[in-house]
Every structure is written in structure tokens, then in C-alpha cells.
Amino acid sequence: MVMDVMAAAARIEAAGGRVIHLEVGQPAAPAPASAIAAARAALAARPLGYTETLGIPTLRARIARHYADSYGVAIDPARIAVTTGSSAGFILAFLALFEPGDRVAVALPGYPPYRHILKALGCEPVVIETSAATRWAITPDLLLAAHRAAPLKGVLIASPANPTGTMMTGEGLRDLIDAAEGEGIRFISDEIYHGLDYAFAAETAARWSDSAVIINSFSKYFCMTGWRIGWMVVPEPLMRTIDRLQGNLAISVPTLSQIAAEAAFDGRAEMEAVKHGYEENRQILLAGLPQAGFVQFLPVDGAFYLYADVSRFCDDSFEFSQRMLAETHVAATPGIDFDPVHGRQFIRFCYAGASADMHEAVERIAAWRKR
Ligand SMILES: Cc1ncc(COP(=O)(O)O)c(C=O)c1O
């Protein structure tokens, strides 16, 4: 559905209109200058061959150090696997952990590729509906109820989450890991939006479990979507399997992106400034959207998403977002992509763009609602 919105936005732009893009979930800022400089230097200096399958050793060590620096959690660099974005991390994790027919729980609303990749691999995604009552997170009770209905082999969570921007508290995460692992259910934590937390500090599953698979990426905090580079923290017994899978599927991860990613860690001050921009954008939407009649949205904890309930305006958020785009030239994503059950009630705004655009979007939408 978002593709339809983007195509309609492109038609408006082709006709000379100015669209404010709040539909695409990626940073507008470039990669850290340190990453770009390292890539330039590498291109000039040497041919780019394959690397070690699990990643350049200094990059793996640097990622491991990030866990000590950011969370105070010691991770052995030998447990880090560098991947082609977190997207490749899901494929590797699912292939290593599950067999065709295995049931794996994911949250609704949620990032659609979890369900789609599981299905493509012959696994059965088991959707667990979340609500305000559970702060839009899978709880131990919800997980165990699904497990009792038919045994689960895994559960995947994201905090901060896409499309909701909601986060699990540290205790909520710990309790869910305990409940899952107590039943032999493998735990996968998508931590791609870590670093972009506003309500409280995001907690890594690595703090509580050596058996959880952690998936992360340089795409969001480090603004490196197009570089296609991410990483996993892998339980030690699975390391050899991941190594062999990646060796066969990809040989190694793009060398230039690995070199840039290692240098990206030196660009944290620059990325913190980008994050402050998101915080400002978040405040603009939090203050402005209620004035435009959007009074119900989920807790705007992290990532760069605001998930708004539009059921007081319409009974189909796809039709609503198309009308909003046509009449205000503000693009947002209908919730149906993320939630086949209740998604027609919601739209997702992405606030990763310029703050001037946020102000203008709010003004355009407010004027539209008044008309
Ligand atoms: C929750 C979540 N996980 C994973 C991804 C995939 O990101 P990448 O493959 O760029 O690391 C995205 C992309 O939007 C996402 O929103």
C-alpha cells in the first residue's frame, strides 16, 4: 500500500507539486563524514576483495566494544557476525534456528518482512495482537497463551518498534526473555532502532541472555540505509552455522560498507546531532497533530515513527492517506501494511526529515482538517 502512496506522490511531484514525505522510513541525513571519508580512502588505496565471512575482524571488535560502551555489557567479538543489513540477519537467524513448519511469534502491528521472510522459508508466522493494555508489546502471558495453543519455536520482538515507535521497558524485555527461554522458545531481538530512544533508554536483550539472537544495523542511527550493512550478536553454539550459511549465501558482506561502518563509530557526535533533530521533529508533531484533530496515537517512545489512530476521520486509513496526499501533498503510510487486522484504523508518520517540513506538514494537515 505504501508503494501506491509513493507512486501517487511521484505523480504530484512530476506535475510540479511539492510533497512532504512522511511515509518513507529512512533518515534524510547522510552517513557520518568519518564513514564517507574512510570509504573514499579505501577506494583510492586498494582493490576491494572479499573479506572474512563473518566480517573484518577490526569491525567485529569495534561492534563488540559498542556493547561495553553503550550498555556496559561484555560481548566476545567472536560472537559478532557482520551482515548485509539487518534484513540478511533475519534470513540467517531464521535459517539457523528454525525448520519448515516451525511456528514463530511476531507482534501486530509489526514490520511486515518478519512475516514474509518466515513464510518464504516455510515457517509459520504466529501473529500476536498487541494493544494499549500491554503497551503495544508481546507480554509473557500473550506469548505463553500462543504457545499453549500450539508450540512455538521462536519469538521476535523489536524495541523501539516499526511502525509504532513504542518501546518495551527493560523489565518487560527481561520478563519476556525469561518466559520464552523457560519454554525453550528461541528469542530474537531486532534492535535496529537502538540509539533513537527518547522516552527512556533502550535495553539490549544481550544483557539478559547469551542464547538470544540480536539483530542490528547501521541503517537507522548511523543513517546508512543504502550501504546495506548490519550485524548480529549470535549465541556461541550457533556461530559455526551462521558462518557456513553466510559463506555459502553471500561469501562476505560488501567490503566498502564494512570499512565505512567501522569508521561510522567515530561519527557519533554527528549522529547525536541528527538524533536531536528527530527529537525536535517529535515535539513538533506531538504539539501540532492534536491541533489538527489527531488526538490518539501510540506512545512516541523511539525510532522516528508516530502511529496515529485515524478512526474518528474514516474507516479506511488507505483511502484516508490517499485523500490527505491528494489534498495536502503530505504523504504518510497506511497501517494496513503493518497490521492486516487493525491497520485500517492507523497511519504512520515518519519524522526523520527536516524540522521545517514537520512544521509545514502540521500546518497543511490542520488547514485541511478545518476545511
Ligand atoms: C524494524 C525494522 N527492522 C529491520 C529493518 C531492515 O533494515 P536494514 O536491512 O536496512 O538493516 C527495518 C527497515 O525499515 C525495520 O524498520
The ligand as a Tripos MOL2 file, in Angstrom:
@<TRIPOS>MOLECULE
LIG
   16    16     1     0     0
SMALL
NO_CHARGES

@<TRIPOS>ATOM
      1 C1         12.0500   -2.8380   12.3390 C.3       1 LIG1
      2 C2         12.9580   -2.9510   11.1670 C.ar      1 LIG1
      3 N1         13.8180   -3.9830   11.1290 N.ar      1 LIG1
      4 C3         14.6330   -4.1420   10.0850 C.ar      1 LIG1
      5 C4         14.6410   -3.2700    9.0080 C.ar      1 LIG1
      6 C5         15.5720   -3.5420    7.8460 C.3       1 LIG1
      7 O1         16.6360   -2.6650    7.8070 O.3       1 LIG1
      8 P1         18.0620   -2.9220    7.1420 P.3       1 LIG1
      9 O2         18.0020   -4.1620    6.3330 O.co2     1 LIG1
     10 O3         18.3160   -1.7030    6.3400 O.co2     1 LIG1
     11 O4         19.0430   -3.0560    8.2690 O.co2     1 LIG1
     12 C6         13.7800   -2.1820    9.0120 C.ar      1 LIG1
     13 C7         13.7540   -1.2300    7.8900 C.2       1 LIG1
     14 O5         12.9760   -0.3120    7.8170 O.2       1 LIG1
     15 C8         12.9170   -2.0190   10.1280 C.ar      1 LIG1
     16 O6         12.0590   -0.9950   10.2050 O.3       1 LIG1
@<TRIPOS>BOND
     1     1     2 1
     2     2     3 ar
     3     2    15 ar
     4     3     4 ar
     5     4     5 ar
     6     5     6 1
     7     5    12 ar
     8     6     7 1
     9     7     8 1
    10     8     9 2
    11     8    10 1
    12     8    11 1
    13    12    13 1
    14    12    15 ar
    15    13    14 2
    16    15    16 1
@<TRIPOS>SUBSTRUCTURE
     1 LIG1         1 GROUP 0 **** ****
